[in-house]
Amino acid sequence: MSENREVEQAYGRNLFAQNDVNRSVNPCVKKEHKMTKYDVSEILCLIFLYLCSREDYRYKALTVHKIGIFGCAGLVYTLAADTMSVQSMMAGAGLGGMVILVSRCSPDWLGEGDGWMFVVTGLFLGGRQNLAILCIAMFLSGIYCLLGVLLKKYQKTDHVALAPFVLAAEVVLLYLK
């Protein structure tokens, strides 16, 4: 009986090792991806950012209802599913708080709704990913505004929606993951 188990275990290991070899040699063989609680958090964040992008692009403003609903959902889901530590969640929301402070100090540069949007994304994604999204979004919007001014599509005093660039930054980070 023990010989059969040893053969089965050895055959199973060889078969598993062969699959790993096939995956590393053949790039067309894809690894199976199971949906995790982190993926659900990122999907909810993408839905929130998409809705904010549409609204910010059309009206150059974000409504409190959407931010409140998704903020509560992010807080409850993150705490219930235990996707990250409370410290990381608070760091992400704190980054949004800093953006709110910047928006209040310089009202023409950044909107307060953008800060609240970063509070909600911080609840879903945590501090590090929220900071990366902020940096990438600022970089992309800066390039867009620079090209708009150079091509005389925008003037220096025009307002540009930030939420579409935040959505693009999240998609870039998900692609690079």
C-alpha positions in Angstrom: 0.0 0.0 0.0 2.8 2.4 0.8 4.4 1.8 -2.5 1.3 2.9 -4.4 1.1 6.1 -2.4 4.7 6.9 -3.0 4.2 6.3 -6.8 1.1 8.5 -6.8 2.9 11.2 -4.9 5.9 11.1 -7.2 3.7 11.0 -10.3 1.7 13.9 -8.9 4.9 15.9 -8.2 6.3 15.1 -11.7 3.0 16.1 -13.3 2.9 19.4 -11.4 6.5 20.1 -12.2 5.8 19.4 -15.9 2.9 21.9 -15.8 5.3 24.5 -14.3 7.8 23.8 -17.1 5.0 24.2 -19.7 3.9 27.5 -18.2 7.4 28.9 -18.1 8.3 27.7 -21.7 5.0 28.3 -23.4 3.8 31.9 -22.9 0.4 30.9 -24.4 -0.5 28.7 -21.4 -2.2 31.0 -18.9 -2.3 30.5 -15.2 -5.7 30.1 -13.7 -6.8 33.2 -11.8 -9.3 32.9 -8.9 -11.2 35.9 -7.8 -10.0 37.0 -4.4 -11.3 39.6 -1.9 -8.6 42.0 -3.2 -10.0 41.8 -6.7 -13.5 42.6 -5.4 -12.2 45.7 -3.7 -10.5 46.8 -6.9 -13.6 46.2 -9.0 -15.7 48.2 -6.6 -13.1 51.0 -6.8 -13.1 50.9 -10.6 -16.9 51.2 -10.6 -16.6 54.2 -8.3 -13.9 55.8 -10.4 -15.8 55.3 -13.6 -18.9 56.9 -12.2 -16.9 59.8 -10.8 -15.1 60.2 -14.2 -18.3 60.5 -16.1 -19.7 63.1 -13.7 -16.5 65.1 -13.3 -16.0 65.2 -17.1 -19.5 66.4 -17.7 -20.1 68.8 -14.9 -16.6 69.4 -13.4 -18.0 68.5 -10.0 -18.6 65.4 -7.9 -21.8 64.7 -5.9 -21.8 64.0 -2.2 -24.2 61.1 -2.5 -21.9 58.9 -4.6 -18.9 59.7 -2.4 -20.9 58.9 0.7 -22.3 55.6 -0.6 -19.1 54.3 -1.9 -17.2 55.5 1.1 -19.4 53.6 3.4 -19.3 50.5 1.2 -15.5 50.7 1.1 -15.2 51.0 4.8 -17.6 48.2 5.5 -16.1 45.9 2.9 -12.5 46.5 3.9 -13.2 45.9 7.5 -15.5 42.9 6.9 -13.3 41.1 4.3 -10.1 42.1 6.1 -8.3 43.0 2.8 -5.8 45.3 4.5 -4.7 46.6 7.8 -6.5 49.5 9.4 -3.3 51.5 9.3 -3.0 51.1 5.6 -6.7 52.0 5.1 -6.3 55.1 7.3 -3.1 56.1 5.5 -5.0 56.0 2.2 -7.9 58.0 3.6 -5.3 60.4 5.2 -3.8 61.0 1.8 -7.2 62.1 0.5 -7.5 64.3 3.6 -4.2 66.0 2.6 -5.6 66.6 -0.9 -8.7 68.2 0.7 -6.4 70.5 2.6 -4.5 71.4 -0.5 -7.8 72.1 -2.3 -9.0 74.4 0.5 -5.7 76.3 0.5 -5.6 76.8 -3.3 -9.3 76.6 -4.5 -8.4 77.1 -8.2 -5.9 74.4 -8.5 -7.7 71.3 -7.2 -11.3 70.6 -6.3 -12.5 69.4 -2.9 -14.4 66.6 -4.6 -11.1 65.3 -5.9 -9.9 65.0 -2.3 -13.0 63.2 -1.2 -12.6 60.8 -4.2 -9.0 60.0 -2.9 -10.4 59.4 0.6 -12.8 56.7 -0.9 -10.1 55.2 -3.1 -7.8 55.1 0.0 -10.5 53.1 1.9 -10.6 50.6 -1.0 -6.9 50.3 -1.9 -4.8 51.5 1.0 -2.0 54.0 1.3 0.7 52.9 -1.1 -1.6 52.2 -4.0 -3.5 55.4 -3.4 -0.3 57.4 -3.4 0.7 55.7 -6.7 -2.6 56.5 -8.2 -2.3 60.2 -7.2 1.2 60.5 -8.7 0.3 58.8 -12.0 -3.0 60.8 -12.3 -1.1 64.1 -11.7 1.5 63.1 -14.2 -1.1 62.1 -16.9 -3.2 65.2 -16.3 -0.1 67.4 -16.4 0.9 66.0 -19.8 -2.7 66.4 -21.1 -2.9 70.0 -19.9 0.5 70.9 -21.3 -0.5 69.4 -24.7 -3.8 71.2 -24.5 -2.1 74.6 -23.9 0.5 74.0 -26.6 -2.2 73.0 -29.1 -4.3 76.0 -28.0 -7.2 73.8 -27.0 -7.1 75.1 -23.4 -6.0 78.3 -21.8 -4.0 78.5 -18.6 -7.1 79.4 -16.6 -9.3 76.5 -17.8 -10.4 73.7 -15.5 -9.8 70.1 -16.4 -11.5 67.1 -14.7 -9.1 65.0 -12.7 -11.3 61.9 -12.1 -10.7 60.5 -15.7 -7.0 60.6 -15.0 -7.5 58.8 -11.7 -9.4 56.1 -13.4 -6.7 55.8 -16.1 -4.0 55.6 -13.3 -5.9 52.8 -11.6 -6.2 50.9 -14.9 -2.4 51.4 -15.4 -1.7 50.0 -12.0 -4.0 47.0 -12.5 -2.3 46.3 -15.8 1.2 46.5 -14.3 0.1 44.2 -11.4 
